[in-house]
Amino acid sequence: MPPVPPDEMPLEPQPVLWAWPIAEVDLGGAADCLAVEGEVAAEVGSRFALANQLTRFEQGGVAYHVVVRPVLPDEPGCPGPR
């Protein structure tokens, strides 16, 4: 297979900016960790089911890179739940 010329190379994936739809979660105030549960956790989960690694979220004119993971019971210093 011959090499692909540079002008025919696929474009690099670009980050996508989505508006943050969950008013109960202030991304600017979340810092390193924010615990959520119940309906808010379900809403966060459904939003992230549609996202990928390049998705960024905008809230209040600021773009955030948000990571979601479970918080273990022995992890101190995480405010919440909300």
N, C-alpha and C positions, 0 to 999 in steps of 0.2 A: 504494500500500500504506500503510495507516494505521500510525502509530507504535505500538510495543508498550508497554503499560503497565508501569511499573517492577516491579510484583509478578508479572508474567509473564515477566520477563527471565530468560534462563538464568543459572544460578549460575556464578560464576567458577571456573575450574579450581583445585583445591587440591593442594598438594604431598602426595606419598605417601612414607611412611617405610617402608623395607625394612630388615630385618636384614642386615648385611654377612656373607656366607657364606664368605668366603675368608680362612681363618686365616693364611695366609702373608703377607697384606698388612695391615699395621697402619696404619689410616687416620690415627691421631693422630701417628704418626711419619713419615708420608709428606711432610708440609709442602707445599712447592710442586711437588715432582716425585719420582716413584718409577718407575724402569724395571722392567718385568716382561717375561719371555719364556717360551717353552715352554708347559707345561701351565697355569701360573698365568695367562699372557697369554690363553690360550684360555678359561679360566674367567671372567676379567674380561670378555672380549669377549662371551661368551654371556650373562652377567648384564646387560650394557649393551644387548644386542639387545632386551631386554624392557623397558628403562627409557625414560623420556622426560625432557624438560627440568625437570620438576617433581619427579622422583624424588630423594629424599634417602636416605642410608644411615646406619644406626645401628650403632655398635660401642662397646661398653663404656659404654652409657648416654649417648653423645654423638651428635648428628646431624651428618652431614657432607654437603656439596654436592661431589660428585666429578665431575671432568671427565677424560675419556679422550681421548688423542690420540697419534699416533706421535711418537716422539722422534727427531730427526735426529742423525746421527752427529757433527756438529760442535757440538752443543749441550752446553756444559760444565756441570758442577755437578749433574748428575742422578744420584743414587745408584742402583746396580743393576748388572747385572740380577738378578732373583730368580726 
